[in-house]
Amino acid sequence: MSVYVLLEAQVKPESANDFREAIAGIIHETRAYDGCEMMEYTVNQDDPTNVVFVEKWETREKYEKYFNWRVETGALNAIMPMLSAEPAKRYLNIDSM
């Protein structure tokens, strides 16, 4: 069953352009990664330093494998200094009422 993953980050105002460029450079890899069904980069209309990655994955396990790969490759370490806090992550099931 597919799972939605919401990853919310607060970007430091002085790092907003660098963060966006860093994400633009790697987003295609995320979308091509095994198990990724959809990935969108969204920006809060009321606070442009608040971004949410809205992702749909085949399984939570495939997302976790992807996330660990990002840690191993150093991509997360490169963007963490641009954030003012640790990102919040939520896993959501699709409820077909």
N, C-alpha and C positions, 0 to 999 in steps of 0.2 A: 504494500500500500504506500502510495506517495506521502511525503511529509513536506510541509512548508517550514522553512527556517527563516526567522527574522533576526537579523544581526544589526543592532542599533549602535551607532557610534557618535560621539561628540568630538568634532574636529576643532582643534585650536584655531581661532580666527586667522592668525598669522600663517597657518599651514594649509588653509583651505585650497589654494591653487595647487600646491605641491601634492596634496592628498588626492585631489581629483585627477591629476596627471598620472600619479602612481597607479590608481585604480584603472584608469583608461588603458594603461600599458599591460595590465594582467587580466582584465575582465574576459577577454576572448578565450583565455585558457580555462577559466572557470566554466564558461558556457559549453566548452568542448569536453570537459572532464566527464569520465564515466559516471553515469547516474544523474547528472544535472539535466533537469527537464526545462527549467526556466530560471533566469537570474536577472533581476532589475536593480539598478542603483537609483534610489529615490532620495529627494532632498525635501526637508520640511519647509513648507511655504512660509511659516512664521519664524523659523530659525534656520537659516541656510548652513549653519555649522552642525546641524543635527541631520545625520544621514541614516537611512535604513536600507539594508540589502534585503530584498524580498526574493527568496529562492524556493524552488520546488525541486525536490530530489526523489529519486525512486525509493530510497530507504534512508533512514537515519544513519545506518551503518556506512552507506556510500558517502553521505555528507561528512561524517566523522573521518573517514579515510581521506577525503579531499582536504579537510581542515588540517589534519595532521601533516599532509603533504605540504601545505602552505607553511606550516611551522618549520618543517625540515628544510625547505628551500630558502628560508630566510625572508620570505615575502612579508610575513606578519611582523617580524622584527624591524623591517624597514619602515613600516607605517605606524607602528605603535608610538614613536615619539611625536607624531603629528596629532595624537589624540589627547584630550584632557582627562579621560577616564577610561577604565577598562570597558570594552564593548559588552553590551548585554545581548544574550542569545536566547531565543525561544524556539522550541520545536512544537509545531501545531499539526494535529491530525485533521483530516478533512471529514466533516460530519455531514453525511448525505441524508438530511432529514427529508 
